[in-house]
Amino acid sequence: MKKCIYLLFTLAVILDSCGNSTSEKDRYINDLMGKMTLREKLGQMNLPMWDSKAMTDSALVSMAKTGSIGGLWNFNGNADAAHIQKIMVENSRLGIPILFGADVNHGHRTIFPIGLAMSCSWDMEAIEKAARISATEAAADGICWTYSPTVDICHDPRWGRIAEGAGEDPYLGARVAEAMVRGYQGNLKDSTEIMSCVKHFAFYGAPDGGRDYNTVEIGRNRMYNDYLEPYKAAIEAGAGTVMTSYNTVDGIPSTGNRWLLTDLLRNELGFKGMVVSDANAVSCMITHGIGDLKESSILALKAGTDMDMNSLGYIGTLEESLKEGKVSIKEIDNACRHILSVKYDLGLLNDPFKYLRVKEEDKDATRAEHLSFEREMAAKSMVLLKNEGHLLPLKEKGTIAVIGPLADSWPTGKGTWTSGHHFNLNSVETLYQGLKEELGDAVNLLYAKGCPLYDDKIVSSHVGEDQFRDNRSDEDLLREAVNVAKRADVVIAALGENNHMSGEGACRGDLNLPASQRRLLEALLNTGKDIVMLNYSGRPTVLTWESEHVPAILQVWFGGSMESRAIYDILFGKVNPSGRLSVSFPYSAGQIPYYYNHLRTGDPFEKDWVTEFQMMLSNYFDTPNNPLFPFGYGLSYTTFKYGDISIDNTELHRGGEVTASVEITNTGDMDGYETPQLYIHDLKASISRPLMELKGFQKIHLKAGETTTVKFPINEELLKFYDSSFKKISEPGDFDIMIGPDCEHVQSLRLTLK
C-alpha cells in the first residue's frame, strides 16, 4: 500500500510538470483520503507537543498504528527526527509522514535580532535573507514548518509580544511579512525551504491593557484599515499556513470564529492553505465561556480551524460529535485535505525524509557566513536616538568603563524566542566579553555591575536574574560602579530590559527604567563623565528623563548571536547607524496606546505643548500629544539635507501614475544610509482618515558629499482605503503628499485624484 502511494505521488509530480498541477494535486489527495479511515483523518488534525520523556518509541509506534497524529510542535531538533519519522511511516497503515514544527521566530542556530528590531532596519532584502538562513538551519535539524512570521500590528508597548512583530504601521508591517514568507518558503522545492505560518489571526496585537491573551475590542473599520494589511500581504506572498489567535473578535474566540476564519480569511482574502490553532487555543475556548472541550472542538471545526494544537479536542471528541450529527464528514474532510495539501506542497508525501538527511557535521558548515551576516543585521537594526556633541563614535584609546546589570551578566542577544537546540547561556557573548575581544589591548576596559536588574526580588526572580545575582549589597555595587566610572574617560551604561522582560507572557505596566537602574544612571552622571547609554529592550520604553540628561543613547533591542560585536561596530564607528524606528517611543505610559497614523479628532490640539496648553481641546495637562521619538526616526553619524519635493503632475487619473521626487544630499563627512519616507493624507473622504499614512520608503546609501534624487511612484492603489462597507476603494479628491526622514519632519504638496 505504501509503495503504491509513493508511486501515485511520483505520477502526480510528472503530470504537474505538464501543466496540470492543481487537478493532479487534488486527484492525489482525494485518492489518499479515499483510503483513510475516520480515525486516520482525525489523526491528521491532531498536533500534540513533542515530549521527549513521554514519547518513547513504543508510544510513537502506538500513535502511528492508531493513526492519531499529524505532526509534532515545539520540536527543536533534540531528538532524532529521522528516527521518529521512520517509526511513523513504517508503522502507520498508509505511511503518511508527520510535520515537524517549531517557533523559528528570529533564528535557529544563528540567532537574529528580534522581529521588532529587524523591522527597524527598513531593509527588506536583509530581512528576507535572515529568514532564508533561519529556514536553512531549521531544515537541517528536520524542522519543515515554522510558526512565523508574527504580523500583529501593535499600538501598545505594554504588550510583551510587540517584540515579535514589525511595529505599529500596516504598510511597513506588510512589507516585512511578505519578505519573511519569501525567505522561509522560497518555492518549497528543495530541502532548505520550509513552510511559514502567519500569526496570529487576527488582531492579536490590540489586547485591552496591553495584557497577553486579553480581550480585543476594535471596530471592523480599524480591523480592516489598521491591522489587516500584513496578514493580507503574507497570504499573497504564498504563506501556506495561518495560526489562530487567543483573543476574541466581536466576542467570539478567534479559533471558533467563522466570520474570521471562513468569511474573511478564506472567502475575502483568498487563503487556500491550512489553519492551525495556537497552542491549546481550542481548549482555551472553555475559559472564554464558550463550552466544554467537545463543544469548543465543534465550534472550532465549523469555523475553519483545521488542526488542533495540543488540546486533543479533535482527536478526542469529534468522532462522537459526528455520530451525533453535530459535525459533518465534509467538514472533517475539508480540514484533513488542507493538512495533506501542506504535506504535498512540502514534498513529504513523496519523500518523508526530505528534511532528514543532513549529517550532523554538515549542519554548521555555513555557520561563519551566517554569523557574519547576523552581525550586519544586528547593526542595521539598532537605532541611534541621541548623540549630543557628537560623542559617538568613540575612539579606541584610553580607559572605557562598561557598567550596568546587562554589561556582563546576561546574554541579551538570545532574544525573546529562539528554537535553536544548540543554544545555551554561554553561546552568546555578553557586551563586556565582545568589547574585550574587539578592543584588545588598545583600550583599558573596566567593568562594574552597578546594581541589580530590578529592585523587586519577586519580579527579579521571575525574569531570571537569580542565576546572575550578586551577593553584595546594592550600596556596595553602586559604590564600586562610581569608583570605576571615575577612573574612565567615558562610560558605556548597559541598561534596560533583559530578554525575559519582553515577549510572550512578559507584559509591563511601567515602561520606565527600573528604579535600581535609574539610581545607578544618576550616580554615573554625577561623576561628570561622558555617558553613552545602551537601551536594551523588546519594546519601546519610556526614556524621557534619560533623553534630557544622557548625551548619547543607542537603542540596541536584543540583537542576536553577534549582538555585542554589532554594538562595537556602531560605538566605534565601524558601521554608521542606519536603523529607523518602526514604532513610536512614548513620552509617558499615559499616552498609550500611541501610534503616529491616528485619526484627526473633533477638537484637535495643534500647537506646541511645551509653550501652550488649552482647555477643551484634545490634549493632556501634563504630557505632550507627540511621542518622545517618532515613527521613522533615527540618527546617523553623518547628516542629510532634503531639497524641495516636487511632483510631475498635480492630477492623478484612475489607472495612471505620477511621481513625487526629492533631492537628498549627504552633507556630512561620513558615508551613510538614509531612509526617505512617503506619507499621504486624504483630506476629505466618506469616513475619517488618518492624518498621515506611510505609503513608501527607500533605503539609500550616499557617500559623503553625494547627492541623489529619490523618486516615489504614486498610483490609485496607494490612495485606497476600506470604506464603511469594508470594500477597498479610492475616492476622488485632494491628498497631501509628504516626504521626509520620519513622520514628524516632512515636506508636503497637494495631489488631486480625478
C-alpha positions, -999 to 999 in steps of 0.1 A, spaced: 0 0 0 28 25 10 47 18 -23 15 24 -42 10 58 -25 46 69 -34 41 58 -70 9 78 -72 27 108 -59 56 104 -84 30 102 -112 13 134 -99 46 152 -99 53 142 -135 18 154 -145 24 186 -126 52 194 -150 28 190 -179 8 220 -166 -20 202 -147 -7 207 -112 -38 218 -93 -61 190 -106 -34 163 -101 -27 175 -66 -64 173 -58 -66 139 -75 -37 126 -55 -51 138 -22 -86 126 -30 -72 92 -38 -53 91 -5 -83 103 15 -104 76 -1 -82 50 16 -83 68 51 -105 58 80 -122 84 101 -97 79 129 -68 85 104 -84 117 92 -89 130 128 -53 119 135 -40 142 107 -59 170 125 -41 164 158 -9 183 166 5 173 200 36 189 216 68 170 214 77 155 248 109 136 248 101 118 281 66 107 273 70 100 236 91 68 238 95 46 208 66 24 220 44 54 225 52 66 190 46 32 175 11 32 191 3 67 177 14 55 143 -6 23 143 -37 41 155 -32 69 130 -36 95 158 -10 121 150 -5 146 121 26 163 134 47 174 164 51 210 175 78 225 198 102 201 181 136 216 184 160 190 170 170 175 203 156 141 192 164 121 161 137 134 137 146 108 111 141 81 137 107 94 146 96 98 110 107 62 103 85 50 131 56 70 118 59 59 82 67 22 88 41 16 115 11 36 101 -13 18 77 -9 43 49 26 56 57 17 92 59 46 113 73 42 138 101 51 175 102 78 188 125 70 223 136 89 248 158 89 285 166 118 297 145 108 333 151 142 351 149 167 325 141 176 289 148 213 280 153 222 316 143 201 339 165 189 371 147 176 403 163 140 401 175 113 409 149 107 444 162 144 451 159 148 437 123 118 459 112 138 489 123 164 481 96 137 490 69 158 467 48 135 441 32 163 422 14 182 418 46 151 406 64 143 381 37 179 368 39 176 364 76 145 343 72 163 323 44 192 315 67 168 306 96 149 282 73 181 266 61 193 260 96 159 248 109 155 224 79 189 209 86 175 199 120 144 183 105 120 212 110 99 218 80 73 242 94 79 275 113 54 294 133 65 327 119 62 355 108 43 373 136 25 401 118 4 416 146 3 453 144 6 468 179 -1 503 193 5 493 230 41 485 240 30 472 274 22 441 254 52 418 256 47 403 222 53 436 204 88 422 204 79 396 178 62 418 152 71 448 130 57 476 150 28 499 146 24 506 108 4 483 85 23 493 53 58 486 68 44 455 85 31 442 52 65 446 35 82 428 64 56 400 64 60 392 27 98 394 29 98 368 57 74 345 39 96 346 8 126 339 29 112 309 47 94 293 18 112 302 -14 93 279 -39 93 249 -14 112 228 -39 143 220 -20 151 207 15 163 241 28 129 258 23 102 254 50 65 262 54 57 295 71 28 301 94 13 336 96 3 345 132 -18 354 149 -51 356 131 -63 380 139 -58 414 156 -39 399 185 -18 430 189 -46 451 203 -54 435 237 -71 455 264 -45 469 288 -16 455 268 -21 422 285 -13 389 268 -43 367 259 -67 395 269 -99 407 251 -95 426 218 -123 451 212 -119 471 180 -144 480 153 -144 465 119 -132 497 103 -100 497 124 -96 459 118 -95 465 80 -76 497 78 -51 495 107 -44 458 112 -54 436 82 -28 446 56 2 425 69 -19 393 70 -31 400 35 4 406 22 17 374 38 -11 354 22 -5 370 -12 32 361 -8 22 325 -6 21 316 31 9 280 34 -5 281 69 -21 305 93 -24 303 131 -54 314 151 -51 339 180 -61 336 216 -82 367 217 -119 372 209 -131 390 178 -166 405 182 -169 385 214 -161 351 197 -127 334 203 -107 336 171 -103 298 170 -140 294 168 -149 325 148 -164 316 114 -166 351 102 -129 355 109 -116 321 96 -140 315 67 -157 347 56 -127 369 60 -96 346 57 -108 322 30 -136 339 11 -123 375 12 -85 372 14 -85 340 -7 -64 319 16 -62 283 4 -39 267 30 -42 252 64 -54 269 96 -38 257 128 -49 267 163 -24 284 186 -12 261 214 -42 249 235 -64 276 218 -93 251 213 -93 242 250 -88 279 259 -123 285 245 -136 268 276 -121 296 297 -137 321 274 -170 306 285 -179 290 251 -184 255 263 -166 223 272 -139 207 251 -164 189 230 -185 220 223 -153 241 217 -140 215 192 -172 216 172 -172 254 171 -135 254 160 -140 229 132 -171 246 119 -153 280 120 -125 267 98 -97 256 122 -81 226 105 -55 214 130 -58 214 168 -25 222 185 -22 204 218 -58 205 231 -66 169 220 -101 181 213 -104 169 177 -89 135 182 -108 131 215 -143 143 207 -151 148 170 -158 111 163 -187 112 188 -199 146 175 -200 131 140 -222 103 152 -245 128 169 -248 148 137 -232 179 153 -204 180 127 -203 166 92 -179 143 74 -175 170 48 -162 194 75 -137 168 87 -126 160 51 -120 197 43 -97 201 74 -79 168 66 -75 179 29 -59 212 39 -34 194 61 -25 168 34 -21 197 9 6 212 31 24 179 32 21 176 -5 35 211 -11 64 203 12 71 172 -8 67 150 22 42 126 7 67 117 -19 97 118 3 90 117 41 128 121 48 133 152 26 144 173 56 161 145 75 193 136 55 217 163 67 247 149 85 254 164 119 289 175 109 274 194 79 248 214 98 272 242 108 290 243 75 279 278 68 279 290 104 307 316 100 290 331 69 257 332 88 272 348 119 289 374 97 255 384 82 239 383 116 264 409 128 254 431 99 217 426 105 221 435 142 239 467 134 212 476 108 185 471 134 200 494 161 187 530 163 207 560 174 183 580 194 206 608 207 242 619 201 247 653 217 280 669 210 289 641 186 300 620 215 298 589 192 316 573 176 341 566 204 379 565 199 397 532 206 420 546 232 423 554 269 401 539 295 365 530 290 341 516 316 313 492 308 288 495 337 253 481 343 234 449 351 233 440 314 270 446 308 284 412 316 258 391 334 231 384 309 233 372 273 206 395 260 214 385 224 193 353 229 162 375 224 127 365 233 121 333 214 145 310 197 143 273 189 179 265 182 187 235 203 224 243 204 217 275 223 229 278 259 236 308 281 272 308 272 267 306 234 260 344 231 287 368 243 279 395 268 286 431 259 318 432 280 331 399 265 325 411 229 341 445 235 371 430 252 377 407 223 374 435 197 393 462 216 421 440 228 450 460 244 441 492 226 417 502 254 418 497 292 383 482 295 368 483 330 336 467 343 312 470 372 277 456 375 265 487 394 230 475 405 206 446 403 184 444 372 153 450 392 146 462 428 116 439 434 130 404 443 99 386 431 100 403 397 137 399 396 134 362 401 106 359 375 128 375 348 157 351 356 181 373 375 186 348 403 212 329 383 233 361 380 225 376 414 254 394 431 255 387 469 269 422 476 246 449 488 231 474 465 252 501 482 284 482 475 275 476 439 268 513 434 300 524 452 321 502 430 304 514 398 311 551 408 347 544 415 352 526 382 335 554 363 358 580 379 388 561 365 374 561 330 374 586 301 339 576 290 312 553 304 291 528 285 260 522 306 242 489 297 207 493 310 171 484 303 153 450 300 168 416 299 152 393 273 129 378 298 112 411 304 97 411 269 80 385 248 51 362 254 37 364 290 61 394 297 38 424 298 47 455 318 26 482 334 55 506 340 78 512 310 103 534 328 138 523 336 136 501 368 144 522 399 176 504 407 190 512 372 178 548 374 197 553 407 228 539 390 225 561 360 220 592 381 252 583 401 272 578 369 260 612 355 271 629 388 307 618 382 308 643 353 319 617 328 306 613 293 279 587 293 267 565 264 235 547 273 227 514 256 190 507 260 182 470 258 145 462 253 120 442 233 96 472 232 96 510 232 103 521 267 99 555 284 132 573 281 120 609 288 143 616 318 172 598 301 168 618 269 170 650 290 202 640 309 222 614 289 242 628 260 241 597 238 215 569 236 216 538 214 186 516 212 201 481 208 170 459 213 180 422 216 205 417 188 211 380 183 242 359 183 266 387 173 249 415 193 280 426 213 301 427 181 275 448 163 274 472 193 311 475 190 308 483 153 284 512 159 300 526 191 334 528 175 323 539 140 330 508 120 293 510 110 273 542 106 240 536 124 211 534 99 182 520 119 149 539 119 121 533 144 92 511 133 73 521 164 69 553 183 86 558 217 60 573 241 67 604 262 49 587 290 30 555 295 -1 576 299 -2 582 261 -5 545 254 -19 532 231 0 556 209 6 554 171 15 581 146 -12 573 120 -41 583 142 -74 600 130 -80 637 133 -100 644 165 -131 666 167 -113 692 186 -76 688 178 -48 705 196 -22 715 170 2 738 190 34 731 208 25 716 242 57 729 258 47 766 252 9 764 254 -19 742 269 -55 748 261 -87 736 278 -115 719 258 -91 705 232 -77 671 227 -45 674 248 -32 665 282 -25 687 312 9 672 319 21 654 288 25 664 252 5 647 225 35 638 204 59 609 212 94 613 226 109 597 195 85 594 164 79 567 140 106 566 113 131 584 134 168 576 137 201 595 137 233 589 117 269 599 122 265 620 91 239 645 81 214 646 52 198 676 35 164 673 17 157 696 -12 122 708 -20 99 680 -30 82 680 -64 56 661 -84 55 657 -121 17 662 -122 -6 675 -96 -35 655 -110 -37 617 -110 -62 599 -132 -75 565 -123 -53 538 -138 -25 564 -142 6 572 -122 25 603 -110 60 606 -95 70 626 -64 107 634 -61 131 648 -37 169 655 -39 189 643 -9 225 652 -2 249 637 23 262 669 38 285 652 64 319 637 62 310 600 65 292 576 41 258 566 53 223 552 47 192 574 47 156 562 46 133 588 29 97 580 37 65 588 17 33 596 36 -2 606 23 -32 622 39 -67 620 24 -82 655 31 -118 646 26 -133 611 24 -165 592 32 -150 581 66 -124 598 88 -89 591 75 -56 593 94 -35 625 95 -8 606 76 -1 571 64 32 555 53 29 545 16 65 541 5 101 542 16 136 536 2 169 529 19 196 546 0 234 548 5 252 581 -1 289 587 1 300 619 19 290 649 -3 270 628 -27 236 639 -40 208 617 -54 172 621 -65 147 598 -49 115 591 -68 83 577 -54 57 564 -79 21 571 -68 -9 553 -82 -45 549 -74 -38 518 -53 -18 538 -28 -48 561 -22 -73 533 -15 -88 525 19 -116 503 33 -149 522 34 -178 518 58 -189 487 39 -153 472 42 -147 474 5 -113 487 -6 -119 518 -27 -105 551 -38 -124 584 -38 -117 614 -60 -104 645 -42 -73 661 -27 -44 644 -10 -14 657 8 18 640 -4 46 642 22 82 631 21 108 633 49 132 614 71 105 605 97 68 611 102 73 645 121 98 661 96 81 661 62 75 685 33 41 685 17 24 692 -16 -11 687 -30 -23 659 -54 -58 656 -68 -73 622 -77 -97 627 -106 
